[in-house]
Amino acid sequence: MNIKPVPVSLVGQALTSGITPLYELHQIACELPISVLVDVKQRIGDWLASGGKETDPYIKQQVAYAQKVYQALKGGEIG
């Protein structure tokens, strides 16, 4: 699987969305490869454990990456 970098426009959408990033991740979690899900969840967990917030841009960037993988698996392109 060849995953391209997350487009800035997708990160921008995640930053302005009214739905929480973790909810968005939850919506697609069962469709992601386990390696991707484990990596994203570990990064998010580490961020939150270090004092970060669920709404920080870093969390949104991780969710945007997961969404990009999801779309690639479905055969679609984002942005």
Secondary structure as a PSIPRED ss2 file (coil, helix, strand):
# PSIPRED VFORMAT (PSIPRED V4.0)

   1 M C   1.000  0.000  0.000
   2 N C   1.000  0.000  0.000
   3 I C   1.000  0.000  0.000
   4 K C   1.000  0.000  0.000
   5 P C   1.000  0.000  0.000
   6 V C   1.000  0.000  0.000
   7 P C   1.000  0.000  0.000
   8 V H   0.000  1.000  0.000
   9 S H   0.000  1.000  0.000
  10 L H   0.000  1.000  0.000
  11 V H   0.000  1.000  0.000
  12 G H   0.000  1.000  0.000
  13 Q H   0.000  1.000  0.000
  14 A H   0.000  1.000  0.000
  15 L H   0.000  1.000  0.000
  16 T H   0.000  1.000  0.000
  17 S C   1.000  0.000  0.000
  18 G C   1.000  0.000  0.000
  19 I C   1.000  0.000  0.000
  20 T C   1.000  0.000  0.000
  21 P H   0.000  1.000  0.000
  22 L H   0.000  1.000  0.000
  23 Y H   0.000  1.000  0.000
  24 E H   0.000  1.000  0.000
  25 L H   0.000  1.000  0.000
  26 H H   0.000  1.000  0.000
  27 Q H   0.000  1.000  0.000
  28 I H   0.000  1.000  0.000
  29 A H   0.000  1.000  0.000
  30 C H   0.000  1.000  0.000
  31 E H   0.000  1.000  0.000
  32 L C   1.000  0.000  0.000
  33 P C   1.000  0.000  0.000
  34 I H   0.000  1.000  0.000
  35 S H   0.000  1.000  0.000
  36 V H   0.000  1.000  0.000
  37 L H   0.000  1.000  0.000
  38 V H   0.000  1.000  0.000
  39 D H   0.000  1.000  0.000
  40 V H   0.000  1.000  0.000
  41 K H   0.000  1.000  0.000
  42 Q H   0.000  1.000  0.000
  43 R H   0.000  1.000  0.000
  44 I H   0.000  1.000  0.000
  45 G H   0.000  1.000  0.000
  46 D H   0.000  1.000  0.000
  47 W H   0.000  1.000  0.000
  48 L H   0.000  1.000  0.000
  49 A H   0.000  1.000  0.000
  50 S C   1.000  0.000  0.000
  51 G C   1.000  0.000  0.000
  52 G C   1.000  0.000  0.000
  53 K C   1.000  0.000  0.000
  54 E C   1.000  0.000  0.000
  55 T C   1.000  0.000  0.000
  56 D C   1.000  0.000  0.000
  57 P H   0.000  1.000  0.000
  58 Y H   0.000  1.000  0.000
  59 I H   0.000  1.000  0.000
  60 K H   0.000  1.000  0.000
  61 Q H   0.000  1.000  0.000
  62 Q H   0.000  1.000  0.000
  63 V H   0.000  1.000  0.000
  64 A H   0.000  1.000  0.000
  65 Y H   0.000  1.000  0.000
  66 A H   0.000  1.000  0.000
  67 Q H   0.000  1.000  0.000
  68 K H   0.000  1.000  0.000
  69 V H   0.000  1.000  0.000
  70 Y H   0.000  1.000  0.000
  71 Q H   0.000  1.000  0.000
  72 A H   0.000  1.000  0.000
  73 L H   0.000  1.000  0.000
  74 K C   1.000  0.000  0.000
  75 G C   1.000  0.000  0.000
  76 G C   1.000  0.000  0.000
  77 E C   1.000  0.000  0.000
  78 I C   1.000  0.000  0.000
  79 G C   1.000  0.000  0.000
